[in-house]
Amino acid sequence: MKTFKNIVSGLLVAILFTSLGFSQQMKELEIGSKAPMVDKKMKNVSGNEISLQDAAKENGLVVIFSCNTCPWVERWEDR
């Protein structure tokens, strides 16, 4: 369950970055580049301040971008 919370937190951070327009201001990263703004703190759904760096654990962090109107994503979300 803890891993799921980390994934959700990371996803919310990524959505916030996108919604604030950061995706338009950043250039495409080369493979192997370090993630930008990993120490930027934002509130998660629980109201706690968290950064990508805080969410990343020993095995890393996965951020998933999905659209809740996509039929494939709708079927996947129940997993």
HTML snippet that shows the backbone in 3Dmol.js (N, CA, C, O; Angstrom):
<script src="https://3Dmol.org/build/3Dmol-min.js"></script>
<div id="view" style="width:600px;height:400px;position:relative"></div>
<script>
const pdb = `
ATOM      1  N   MET A   1       0.825  -1.192   0.000  1.00  0.00           N
ATOM      2  CA  MET A   1       0.000   0.000   0.000  1.00  0.00           C
ATOM      3  C   MET A   1       0.868   1.256   0.000  1.00  0.00           C
ATOM      4  O   MET A   1       0.502   2.266  -0.602  1.00  0.00           O
ATOM      5  N   LYS A   2       2.017   1.194   0.673  1.00  0.00           N
ATOM      6  CA  LYS A   2       2.905   2.348   0.735  1.00  0.00           C
ATOM      7  C   LYS A   2       3.426   2.705  -0.658  1.00  0.00           C
ATOM      8  O   LYS A   2       3.528   3.881  -1.006  1.00  0.00           O
ATOM      9  N   THR A   3       3.755   1.683  -1.452  1.00  0.00           N
ATOM     10  CA  THR A   3       4.230   1.924  -2.813  1.00  0.00           C
ATOM     11  C   THR A   3       3.146   2.586  -3.637  1.00  0.00           C
ATOM     12  O   THR A   3       3.435   3.492  -4.418  1.00  0.00           O
ATOM     13  N   PHE A   4       1.896   2.153  -3.479  1.00  0.00           N
ATOM     14  CA  PHE A   4       0.790   2.761  -4.206  1.00  0.00           C
ATOM     15  C   PHE A   4       0.669   4.242  -3.853  1.00  0.00           C
ATOM     16  O   PHE A   4       0.449   5.076  -4.731  1.00  0.00           O
ATOM     17  N   LYS A   5       0.811   4.567  -2.574  1.00  0.00           N
ATOM     18  CA  LYS A   5       0.749   5.969  -2.149  1.00  0.00           C
ATOM     19  C   LYS A   5       1.869   6.775  -2.782  1.00  0.00           C
ATOM     20  O   LYS A   5       1.661   7.921  -3.178  1.00  0.00           O
ATOM     21  N   ASN A   6       3.058   6.186  -2.882  1.00  0.00           N
ATOM     22  CA  ASN A   6       4.181   6.879  -3.505  1.00  0.00           C
ATOM     23  C   ASN A   6       3.913   7.133  -4.980  1.00  0.00           C
ATOM     24  O   ASN A   6       4.224   8.204  -5.501  1.00  0.00           O
ATOM     25  N   ILE A   7       3.337   6.146  -5.646  1.00  0.00           N
ATOM     26  CA  ILE A   7       3.024   6.301  -7.069  1.00  0.00           C
ATOM     27  C   ILE A   7       1.975   7.384  -7.258  1.00  0.00           C
ATOM     28  O   ILE A   7       2.105   8.234  -8.139  1.00  0.00           O
ATOM     29  N   VAL A   8       0.944   7.353  -6.439  1.00  0.00           N
ATOM     30  CA  VAL A   8      -0.112   8.360  -6.541  1.00  0.00           C
ATOM     31  C   VAL A   8       0.445   9.751  -6.257  1.00  0.00           C
ATOM     32  O   VAL A   8       0.113  10.712  -6.952  1.00  0.00           O
ATOM     33  N   SER A   9       1.290   9.856  -5.239  1.00  0.00           N
ATOM     34  CA  SER A   9       1.897  11.148  -4.922  1.00  0.00           C
ATOM     35  C   SER A   9       2.730  11.659  -6.088  1.00  0.00           C
ATOM     36  O   SER A   9       2.664  12.837  -6.441  1.00  0.00           O
ATOM     37  N   GLY A  10       3.509  10.772  -6.678  1.00  0.00           N
ATOM     38  CA  GLY A  10       4.318  11.163  -7.830  1.00  0.00           C
ATOM     39  C   GLY A  10       3.469  11.579  -8.999  1.00  0.00           C
ATOM     40  O   GLY A  10       3.790  12.546  -9.691  1.00  0.00           O
ATOM     41  N   LEU A  11       2.399  10.872  -9.229  1.00  0.00           N
ATOM     42  CA  LEU A  11       1.493  11.211 -10.320  1.00  0.00           C
ATOM     43  C   LEU A  11       0.880  12.583 -10.094  1.00  0.00           C
ATOM     44  O   LEU A  11       0.776  13.377 -11.029  1.00  0.00           O
ATOM     45  N   LEU A  12       0.480  12.866  -8.883  1.00  0.00           N
ATOM     46  CA  LEU A  12      -0.110  14.160  -8.590  1.00  0.00           C
ATOM     47  C   LEU A  12       0.896  15.288  -8.766  1.00  0.00           C
ATOM     48  O   LEU A  12       0.546  16.365  -9.250  1.00  0.00           O
ATOM     49  N   VAL A  13       2.115  15.053  -8.385  1.00  0.00           N
ATOM     50  CA  VAL A  13       3.165  16.056  -8.590  1.00  0.00           C
ATOM     51  C   VAL A  13       3.344  16.302 -10.086  1.00  0.00           C
ATOM     52  O   VAL A  13       3.458  17.449 -10.519  1.00  0.00           O
ATOM     53  N   ALA A  14       3.369  15.235 -10.870  1.00  0.00           N
ATOM     54  CA  ALA A  14       3.541  15.368 -12.317  1.00  0.00           C
ATOM     55  C   ALA A  14       2.369  16.113 -12.937  1.00  0.00           C
ATOM     56  O   ALA A  14       2.564  16.943 -13.825  1.00  0.00           O
ATOM     57  N   ILE A  15       1.169  15.831 -12.486  1.00  0.00           N
ATOM     58  CA  ILE A  15      -0.013  16.529 -13.003  1.00  0.00           C
ATOM     59  C   ILE A  15       0.073  18.007 -12.661  1.00  0.00           C
ATOM     60  O   ILE A  15      -0.254  18.860 -13.486  1.00  0.00           O
ATOM     61  N   LEU A  16       0.509  18.309 -11.454  1.00  0.00           N
ATOM     62  CA  LEU A  16       0.643  19.705 -11.051  1.00  0.00           C
ATOM     63  C   LEU A  16       1.679  20.417 -11.913  1.00  0.00           C
ATOM     64  O   LEU A  16       1.443  21.540 -12.359  1.00  0.00           O
ATOM     65  N   PHE A  17       2.834  19.772 -12.155  1.00  0.00           N
ATOM     66  CA  PHE A  17       3.843  20.366 -13.027  1.00  0.00           C
ATOM     67  C   PHE A  17       3.245  20.679 -14.392  1.00  0.00           C
ATOM     68  O   PHE A  17       3.473  21.757 -14.941  1.00  0.00           O
ATOM     69  N   THR A  18       2.487  19.742 -14.935  1.00  0.00           N
ATOM     70  CA  THR A  18       1.892  19.915 -16.257  1.00  0.00           C
ATOM     71  C   THR A  18       0.848  21.018 -16.239  1.00  0.00           C
ATOM     72  O   THR A  18       0.819  21.855 -17.141  1.00  0.00           O
ATOM     73  N   SER A  19      -0.009  21.031 -15.226  1.00  0.00           N
ATOM     74  CA  SER A  19      -1.083  22.017 -15.173  1.00  0.00           C
ATOM     75  C   SER A  19      -0.554  23.435 -14.958  1.00  0.00           C
ATOM     76  O   SER A  19      -1.198  24.402 -15.362  1.00  0.00           O
ATOM     77  N   LEU A  20       0.598  23.564 -14.334  1.00  0.00           N
ATOM     78  CA  LEU A  20       1.172  24.891 -14.121  1.00  0.00           C
ATOM     79  C   LEU A  20       1.972  25.384 -15.311  1.00  0.00           C
ATOM     80  O   LEU A  20       2.497  26.498 -15.286  1.00  0.00           O
ATOM     81  N   GLY A  21       2.072  24.579 -16.346  1.00  0.00           N
ATOM     82  CA  GLY A  21       2.764  25.004 -17.550  1.00  0.00           C
ATOM     83  C   GLY A  21       4.242  24.720 -17.554  1.00  0.00           C
ATOM     84  O   GLY A  21       4.937  25.175 -18.462  1.00  0.00           O
ATOM     85  N   PHE A  22       4.761  23.989 -16.582  1.00  0.00           N
ATOM     86  CA  PHE A  22       6.180  23.684 -16.553  1.00  0.00           C
ATOM     87  C   PHE A  22       6.583  22.868 -17.769  1.00  0.00           C
ATOM     88  O   PHE A  22       7.706  22.997 -18.259  1.00  0.00           O
ATOM     89  N   SER A  23       5.685  22.036 -18.257  1.00  0.00           N
ATOM     90  CA  SER A  23       6.024  21.181 -19.393  1.00  0.00           C
ATOM     91  C   SER A  23       6.313  22.013 -20.630  1.00  0.00           C
ATOM     92  O   SER A  23       7.110  21.598 -21.472  1.00  0.00           O
ATOM     93  N   GLN A  24       5.689  23.174 -20.763  1.00  0.00           N
ATOM     94  CA  GLN A  24       5.927  24.017 -21.915  1.00  0.00           C
ATOM     95  C   GLN A  24       7.226  24.809 -21.780  1.00  0.00           C
ATOM     96  O   GLN A  24       7.817  25.199 -22.786  1.00  0.00           O
ATOM     97  N   GLN A  25       7.673  25.049 -20.556  1.00  0.00           N
ATOM     98  CA  GLN A  25       8.868  25.842 -20.325  1.00  0.00           C
ATOM     99  C   GLN A  25      10.143  25.010 -20.383  1.00  0.00           C
ATOM    100  O   GLN A  25      11.227  25.554 -20.596  1.00  0.00           O
ATOM    101  N   MET A  26      10.026  23.701 -20.198  1.00  0.00           N
ATOM    102  CA  MET A  26      11.200  22.844 -20.170  1.00  0.00           C
ATOM    103  C   MET A  26      11.476  22.245 -21.533  1.00  0.00           C
ATOM    104  O   MET A  26      10.561  21.953 -22.303  1.00  0.00           O
ATOM    105  N   LYS A  27      12.750  22.069 -21.812  1.00  0.00           N
ATOM    106  CA  LYS A  27      13.144  21.384 -23.026  1.00  0.00           C
ATOM    107  C   LYS A  27      13.136  19.891 -22.772  1.00  0.00           C
ATOM    108  O   LYS A  27      13.201  19.448 -21.626  1.00  0.00           O
ATOM    109  N   GLU A  28      13.058  19.120 -23.835  1.00  0.00           N
ATOM    110  CA  GLU A  28      13.062  17.665 -23.705  1.00  0.00           C
ATOM    111  C   GLU A  28      14.365  17.217 -23.060  1.00  0.00           C
ATOM    112  O   GLU A  28      15.442  17.700 -23.409  1.00  0.00           O
ATOM    113  N   LEU A  29      14.255  16.294 -22.122  1.00  0.00           N
ATOM    114  CA  LEU A  29      15.432  15.784 -21.427  1.00  0.00           C
ATOM    115  C   LEU A  29      16.052  14.644 -22.220  1.00  0.00           C
ATOM    116  O   LEU A  29      15.346  13.841 -22.829  1.00  0.00           O
ATOM    117  N   GLU A  30      17.346  14.583 -22.206  1.00  0.00           N
ATOM    118  CA  GLU A  30      18.059  13.468 -22.822  1.00  0.00           C
ATOM    119  C   GLU A  30      17.944  12.254 -21.916  1.00  0.00           C
ATOM    120  O   GLU A  30      17.829  12.395 -20.699  1.00  0.00           O
ATOM    121  N   ILE A  31      17.975  11.074 -22.492  1.00  0.00           N
ATOM    122  CA  ILE A  31      17.941   9.849 -21.705  1.00  0.00           C
ATOM    123  C   ILE A  31      19.131   9.847 -20.757  1.00  0.00           C
ATOM    124  O   ILE A  31      20.261  10.119 -21.165  1.00  0.00           O
ATOM    125  N   GLY A  32      18.876   9.543 -19.504  1.00  0.00           N
ATOM    126  CA  GLY A  32      19.920   9.525 -18.487  1.00  0.00           C
ATOM    127  C   GLY A  32      20.080  10.837 -17.739  1.00  0.00           C
ATOM    128  O   GLY A  32      20.852  10.916 -16.783  1.00  0.00           O
ATOM    129  N   SER A  33      19.355  11.875 -18.166  1.00  0.00           N
ATOM    130  CA  SER A  33      19.422  13.168 -17.479  1.00  0.00           C
ATOM    131  C   SER A  33      18.772  13.071 -16.113  1.00  0.00           C
ATOM    132  O   SER A  33      17.897  12.236 -15.884  1.00  0.00           O
ATOM    133  N   LYS A  34      19.202  13.924 -15.218  1.00  0.00           N
ATOM    134  CA  LYS A  34      18.579  13.993 -13.902  1.00  0.00           C
ATOM    135  C   LYS A  34      17.261  14.755 -14.032  1.00  0.00           C
ATOM    136  O   LYS A  34      17.150  15.694 -14.821  1.00  0.00           O
ATOM    137  N   ALA A  35      16.276  14.345 -13.257  1.00  0.00           N
ATOM    138  CA  ALA A  35      14.965  14.994 -13.286  1.00  0.00           C
ATOM    139  C   ALA A  35      15.076  16.412 -12.736  1.00  0.00           C
ATOM    140  O   ALA A  35      15.760  16.632 -11.737  1.00  0.00           O
ATOM    141  N   PRO A  36      14.416  17.374 -13.371  1.00  0.00           N
ATOM    142  CA  PRO A  36      14.456  18.750 -12.880  1.00  0.00           C
ATOM    143  C   PRO A  36      13.496  18.947 -11.710  1.00  0.00           C
ATOM    144  O   PRO A  36      12.501  18.233 -11.587  1.00  0.00           O
ATOM    145  N   MET A  37      13.796  19.897 -10.874  1.00  0.00           N
ATOM    146  CA  MET A  37      12.933  20.344  -9.783  1.00  0.00           C
ATOM    147  C   MET A  37      12.515  19.224  -8.839  1.00  0.00           C
ATOM    148  O   MET A  37      11.386  19.225  -8.348  1.00  0.00           O
ATOM    149  N   VAL A  38      13.401  18.270  -8.578  1.00  0.00           N
ATOM    150  CA  VAL A  38      13.060  17.141  -7.706  1.00  0.00           C
ATOM    151  C   VAL A  38      12.857  17.555  -6.255  1.00  0.00           C
ATOM    152  O   VAL A  38      12.275  16.803  -5.473  1.00  0.00           O
ATOM    153  N   ASP A  39      13.334  18.751  -5.885  1.00  0.00           N
ATOM    154  CA  ASP A  39      13.193  19.201  -4.505  1.00  0.00           C
ATOM    155  C   ASP A  39      12.036  20.181  -4.317  1.00  0.00           C
ATOM    156  O   ASP A  39      11.824  20.669  -3.207  1.00  0.00           O
ATOM    157  N   LYS A  40      11.289  20.477  -5.372  1.00  0.00           N
ATOM    158  CA  LYS A  40      10.136  21.381  -5.302  1.00  0.00           C
ATOM    159  C   LYS A  40       9.027  20.719  -4.489  1.00  0.00           C
ATOM    160  O   LYS A  40       8.559  19.640  -4.852  1.00  0.00           O
ATOM    161  N   LYS A  41       8.606  21.343  -3.404  1.00  0.00           N
ATOM    162  CA  LYS A  41       7.564  20.793  -2.522  1.00  0.00           C
ATOM    163  C   LYS A  41       6.185  21.275  -2.970  1.00  0.00           C
ATOM    164  O   LYS A  41       5.981  22.448  -3.283  1.00  0.00           O
ATOM    165  N   MET A  42       5.244  20.325  -2.990  1.00  0.00           N
ATOM    166  CA  MET A  42       3.858  20.629  -3.309  1.00  0.00           C
ATOM    167  C   MET A  42       2.961  19.767  -2.433  1.00  0.00           C
ATOM    168  O   MET A  42       3.405  18.756  -1.890  1.00  0.00           O
ATOM    169  N   LYS A  43       1.709  20.163  -2.296  1.00  0.00           N
ATOM    170  CA  LYS A  43       0.772  19.385  -1.488  1.00  0.00           C
ATOM    171  C   LYS A  43       0.256  18.196  -2.289  1.00  0.00           C
ATOM    172  O   LYS A  43      -0.048  18.311  -3.476  1.00  0.00           O
ATOM    173  N   ASN A  44       0.164  17.048  -1.614  1.00  0.00           N
ATOM    174  CA  ASN A  44      -0.441  15.874  -2.242  1.00  0.00           C
ATOM    175  C   ASN A  44      -1.913  15.817  -1.841  1.00  0.00           C
ATOM    176  O   ASN A  44      -2.412  16.735  -1.191  1.00  0.00           O
ATOM    177  N   VAL A  45      -2.607  14.755  -2.220  1.00  0.00           N
ATOM    178  CA  VAL A  45      -4.039  14.660  -1.935  1.00  0.00           C
ATOM    179  C   VAL A  45      -4.340  14.597  -0.442  1.00  0.00           C
ATOM    180  O   VAL A  45      -5.460  14.892  -0.024  1.00  0.00           O
ATOM    181  N   SER A  46      -3.357  14.217   0.361  1.00  0.00           N
ATOM    182  CA  SER A  46      -3.545  14.169   1.812  1.00  0.00           C
ATOM    183  C   SER A  46      -3.276  15.518   2.471  1.00  0.00           C
ATOM    184  O   SER A  46      -3.467  15.670   3.678  1.00  0.00           O
ATOM    185  N   GLY A  47      -2.833  16.496   1.682  1.00  0.00           N
ATOM    186  CA  GLY A  47      -2.522  17.808   2.219  1.00  0.00           C
ATOM    187  C   GLY A  47      -1.108  17.931   2.736  1.00  0.00           C
ATOM    188  O   GLY A  47      -0.734  18.979   3.263  1.00  0.00           O
ATOM    189  N   ASN A  48      -0.302  16.869   2.596  1.00  0.00           N
ATOM    190  CA  ASN A  48       1.088  16.896   3.047  1.00  0.00           C
ATOM    191  C   ASN A  48       1.987  17.461   1.958  1.00  0.00           C
ATOM    192  O   ASN A  48       1.737  17.263   0.769  1.00  0.00           O
ATOM    193  N   GLU A  49       3.027  18.160   2.369  1.00  0.00           N
ATOM    194  CA  GLU A  49       4.019  18.669   1.425  1.00  0.00           C
ATOM    195  C   GLU A  49       4.945  17.526   1.018  1.00  0.00           C
ATOM    196  O   GLU A  49       5.459  16.810   1.878  1.00  0.00           O
ATOM    197  N   ILE A  50       5.161  17.352  -0.280  1.00  0.00           N
ATOM    198  CA  ILE A  50       6.018  16.272  -0.773  1.00  0.00           C
ATOM    199  C   ILE A  50       6.705  16.731  -2.055  1.00  0.00           C
ATOM    200  O   ILE A  50       6.166  17.538  -2.813  1.00  0.00           O
ATOM    201  N   SER A  51       7.889  16.207  -2.277  1.00  0.00           N
ATOM    202  CA  SER A  51       8.617  16.481  -3.512  1.00  0.00           C
ATOM    203  C   SER A  51       8.883  15.162  -4.215  1.00  0.00           C
ATOM    204  O   SER A  51       8.696  14.093  -3.634  1.00  0.00           O
ATOM    205  N   LEU A  52       9.320  15.236  -5.465  1.00  0.00           N
ATOM    206  CA  LEU A  52       9.687  14.013  -6.177  1.00  0.00           C
ATOM    207  C   LEU A  52      10.812  13.298  -5.435  1.00  0.00           C
ATOM    208  O   LEU A  52      10.835  12.070  -5.358  1.00  0.00           O
ATOM    209  N   GLN A  53      11.729  14.068  -4.898  1.00  0.00           N
ATOM    210  CA  GLN A  53      12.849  13.497  -4.155  1.00  0.00           C
ATOM    211  C   GLN A  53      12.358  12.753  -2.903  1.00  0.00           C
ATOM    212  O   GLN A  53      12.890  11.699  -2.555  1.00  0.00           O
ATOM    213  N   ASP A  54      11.341  13.308  -2.231  1.00  0.00           N
ATOM    214  CA  ASP A  54      10.763  12.657  -1.053  1.00  0.00           C
ATOM    215  C   ASP A  54      10.048  11.361  -1.437  1.00  0.00           C
ATOM    216  O   ASP A  54      10.110  10.374  -0.704  1.00  0.00           O
ATOM    217  N   ALA A  55       9.375  11.365  -2.579  1.00  0.00           N
ATOM    218  CA  ALA A  55       8.582  10.208  -3.004  1.00  0.00           C
ATOM    219  C   ALA A  55       9.457   9.075  -3.527  1.00  0.00           C
ATOM    220  O   ALA A  55       9.082   7.908  -3.419  1.00  0.00           O
ATOM    221  N   ALA A  56      10.609   9.398  -4.088  1.00  0.00           N
ATOM    222  CA  ALA A  56      11.495   8.369  -4.642  1.00  0.00           C
ATOM    223  C   ALA A  56      12.078   7.537  -3.505  1.00  0.00           C
ATOM    224  O   ALA A  56      12.505   8.066  -2.479  1.00  0.00           O
ATOM    225  N   LYS A  57      12.087   6.246  -3.708  1.00  0.00           N
ATOM    226  CA  LYS A  57      12.629   5.320  -2.714  1.00  0.00           C
ATOM    227  C   LYS A  57      13.802   4.555  -3.312  1.00  0.00           C
ATOM    228  O   LYS A  57      14.314   4.931  -4.366  1.00  0.00           O
ATOM    229  N   GLU A  58      14.226   3.499  -2.656  1.00  0.00           N
ATOM    230  CA  GLU A  58      15.390   2.718  -3.066  1.00  0.00           C
ATOM    231  C   GLU A  58      15.312   2.253  -4.527  1.00  0.00           C
ATOM    232  O   GLU A  58      16.316   2.267  -5.239  1.00  0.00           O
ATOM    233  N   ASN A  59      14.131   1.849  -4.964  1.00  0.00           N
ATOM    234  CA  ASN A  59      13.965   1.345  -6.329  1.00  0.00           C
ATOM    235  C   ASN A  59      13.547   2.425  -7.323  1.00  0.00           C
ATOM    236  O   ASN A  59      13.268   2.111  -8.480  1.00  0.00           O
ATOM    237  N   GLY A  60      13.498   3.674  -6.907  1.00  0.00           N
ATOM    238  CA  GLY A  60      13.165   4.761  -7.811  1.00  0.00           C
ATOM    239  C   GLY A  60      11.735   5.234  -7.649  1.00  0.00           C
ATOM    240  O   GLY A  60      11.100   4.988  -6.623  1.00  0.00           O
ATOM    241  N   LEU A  61      11.238   5.909  -8.660  1.00  0.00           N
ATOM    242  CA  LEU A  61       9.902   6.483  -8.658  1.00  0.00           C
ATOM    243  C   LEU A  61       9.339   6.380 -10.061  1.00  0.00           C
ATOM    244  O   LEU A  61      10.011   6.722 -11.034  1.00  0.00           O
ATOM    245  N   VAL A  62       8.124   5.915 -10.163  1.00  0.00           N
ATOM    246  CA  VAL A  62       7.444   5.833 -11.455  1.00  0.00           C
ATOM    247  C   VAL A  62       6.359   6.898 -11.473  1.00  0.00           C
ATOM    248  O   VAL A  62       5.541   6.979 -10.557  1.00  0.00           O
ATOM    249  N   VAL A  63       6.356   7.706 -12.512  1.00  0.00           N
ATOM    250  CA  VAL A  63       5.324   8.719 -12.699  1.00  0.00           C
ATOM    251  C   VAL A  63       4.537   8.330 -13.937  1.00  0.00           C
ATOM    252  O   VAL A  63       5.105   8.125 -15.010  1.00  0.00           O
ATOM    253  N   ILE A  64       3.232   8.230 -13.781  1.00  0.00           N
ATOM    254  CA  ILE A  64       2.373   7.813 -14.881  1.00  0.00           C
ATOM    255  C   ILE A  64       1.476   8.981 -15.282  1.00  0.00           C
ATOM    256  O   ILE A  64       0.796   9.573 -14.443  1.00  0.00           O
ATOM    257  N   PHE A  65       1.484   9.302 -16.568  1.00  0.00           N
ATOM    258  CA  PHE A  65       0.580  10.301 -17.105  1.00  0.00           C
ATOM    259  C   PHE A  65      -0.572   9.546 -17.765  1.00  0.00           C
ATOM    260  O   PHE A  65      -0.347   8.712 -18.642  1.00  0.00           O
ATOM    261  N   SER A  66      -1.774   9.831 -17.357  1.00  0.00           N
ATOM    262  CA  SER A  66      -2.920   9.164 -17.964  1.00  0.00           C
ATOM    263  C   SER A  66      -4.086  10.138 -18.068  1.00  0.00           C
ATOM    264  O   SER A  66      -4.091  11.191 -17.430  1.00  0.00           O
ATOM    265  N   CYS A  67      -5.058   9.775 -18.867  1.00  0.00           N
ATOM    266  CA  CYS A  67      -6.234  10.605 -19.092  1.00  0.00           C
ATOM    267  C   CYS A  67      -7.452   9.811 -18.646  1.00  0.00           C
ATOM    268  O   CYS A  67      -7.668   8.699 -19.126  1.00  0.00           O
ATOM    269  N   ASN A  68      -8.245  10.353 -17.748  1.00  0.00           N
ATOM    270  CA  ASN A  68      -9.375   9.599 -17.216  1.00  0.00           C
ATOM    271  C   ASN A  68     -10.525   9.428 -18.201  1.00  0.00           C
ATOM    272  O   ASN A  68     -11.539   8.826 -17.850  1.00  0.00           O
ATOM    273  N   THR A  69     -10.397   9.937 -19.421  1.00  0.00           N
ATOM    274  CA  THR A  69     -11.421   9.718 -20.437  1.00  0.00           C
ATOM    275  C   THR A  69     -10.989   8.680 -21.473  1.00  0.00           C
ATOM    276  O   THR A  69     -11.760   8.346 -22.373  1.00  0.00           O
ATOM    277  N   CYS A  70      -9.788   8.181 -21.354  1.00  0.00           N
ATOM    278  CA  CYS A  70      -9.270   7.160 -22.276  1.00  0.00           C
ATOM    279  C   CYS A  70      -9.866   5.805 -21.889  1.00  0.00           C
ATOM    280  O   CYS A  70      -9.788   5.421 -20.721  1.00  0.00           O
ATOM    281  N   PRO A  71     -10.460   5.069 -22.835  1.00  0.00           N
ATOM    282  CA  PRO A  71     -11.046   3.766 -22.508  1.00  0.00           C
ATOM    283  C   PRO A  71     -10.039   2.784 -21.908  1.00  0.00           C
ATOM    284  O   PRO A  71     -10.382   2.035 -20.994  1.00  0.00           O
ATOM    285  N   TRP A  72      -8.817   2.779 -22.403  1.00  0.00           N
ATOM    286  CA  TRP A  72      -7.798   1.872 -21.860  1.00  0.00           C
ATOM    287  C   TRP A  72      -7.486   2.242 -20.415  1.00  0.00           C
ATOM    288  O   TRP A  72      -7.383   1.363 -19.560  1.00  0.00           O
ATOM    289  N   VAL A  73      -7.336   3.530 -20.136  1.00  0.00           N
ATOM    290  CA  VAL A  73      -7.028   3.979 -18.774  1.00  0.00           C
ATOM    291  C   VAL A  73      -8.192   3.661 -17.846  1.00  0.00           C
ATOM    292  O   VAL A  73      -7.971   3.239 -16.711  1.00  0.00           O
ATOM    293  N   GLU A  74      -9.426   3.853 -18.302  1.00  0.00           N
ATOM    294  CA  GLU A  74     -10.583   3.536 -17.473  1.00  0.00           C
ATOM    295  C   GLU A  74     -10.566   2.074 -17.044  1.00  0.00           C
ATOM    296  O   GLU A  74     -10.858   1.767 -15.889  1.00  0.00           O
ATOM    297  N   ARG A  75     -10.226   1.169 -17.962  1.00  0.00           N
ATOM    298  CA  ARG A  75     -10.161  -0.263 -17.614  1.00  0.00           C
ATOM    299  C   ARG A  75      -8.972  -0.556 -16.699  1.00  0.00           C
ATOM    300  O   ARG A  75      -9.065  -1.415 -15.822  1.00  0.00           O
ATOM    301  N   TRP A  76      -7.859   0.148 -16.893  1.00  0.00           N
ATOM    302  CA  TRP A  76      -6.634  -0.086 -16.130  1.00  0.00           C
ATOM    303  C   TRP A  76      -6.754   0.405 -14.695  1.00  0.00           C
ATOM    304  O   TRP A  76      -6.167  -0.195 -13.795  1.00  0.00           O
ATOM    305  N   GLU A  77      -7.503   1.486 -14.458  1.00  0.00           N
ATOM    306  CA  GLU A  77      -7.560   2.104 -13.130  1.00  0.00           C
ATOM    307  C   GLU A  77      -8.085   1.163 -12.053  1.00  0.00           C
ATOM    308  O   GLU A  77      -7.724   1.320 -10.887  1.00  0.00           O
ATOM    309  N   ASP A  78      -8.915   0.199 -12.398  1.00  0.00           N
ATOM    310  CA  ASP A  78      -9.451  -0.729 -11.405  1.00  0.00           C
ATOM    311  C   ASP A  78      -8.441  -1.763 -10.935  1.00  0.00           C
ATOM    312  O   ASP A  78      -8.702  -2.472  -9.964  1.00  0.00           O
ATOM    313  N   ARG A  79      -7.301  -1.866 -11.594  1.00  0.00           N
ATOM    314  CA  ARG A  79      -6.295  -2.866 -11.220  1.00  0.00           C
ATOM    315  C   ARG A  79      -5.646  -2.505  -9.912  1.00  0.00           C
ATOM    316  O   ARG A  79      -4.773  -3.229  -9.435  1.00  0.00           O
TER     317      ARG A  79
END
`;
const viewer = $3Dmol.createViewer("view");
viewer.addModel(pdb, "pdb");
viewer.setStyle({}, {cartoon: {color: "spectrum"}});
viewer.zoomTo();
viewer.render();
</script>
